[in-house]
Amino acid sequence: MPLALIGLALAWGVMLLFGAMEFDRGLLLFAYAGERPDLARMARWATELGGWTVLVPATAFGFGMLLVRREWKAAALLVAVTASGRLLVWLQKDWTARVRPDAQGHLVPVESLAFPSGHAANATIVWLCLALLLTRSARSRAYAVWAAVWLALAVGVSRVLLGVHWPSDVIGGWAFGLFWTLLLLRLSGHPLGEGTPRAAAHSFSEGDPT
């Protein structure tokens, strides 16, 4: 776990130091969906999965479920991780002060600064927290983690397709979101090792019924 956290921190730093340059610009121009209306429409739908109109109700639902199950520590942890993560994203934006790309035009309205992508970071934090805290068995947790990862990936990619973030902003957002979630859950004593996709593969190898 310490090595993974160090790796995520390094990835965040590299994206900060070397982002918004020519390679980043080339990836953005290649992915931009401005001339592909169907792809842009799909990206607009996907990006909502990382916005507050979806993440706040999802967090509230997860919080309520944990309260019903009398899992007080997990409920408090869900709120602490998601709220502190959101705050830190905003502080990073103000500190780094990276300007968003605008050469091709934004396909959705944006107001804040660029680095890291708030949609990518917050989607990673919320969906991963829900996957790890709401599930009880190793197998269901593994599936939930895979779903959370794909949701976060879809949200991050949509921000580049819509022209509102550099690719490095998104990678930085993923790196920070994963770093912060794993760090706080680890410090809280949550059994992170039981929630890996490897658990699902192990279950299938033992011939568990599907």
Summary of the structure (lengths in Angstrom):
residues: 210
radius of gyration: 17.6
end to end distance: 30.5
largest distance: 53.5
contacts: 710
relative contact order: 0.18
helix: 76%
strand: 0%
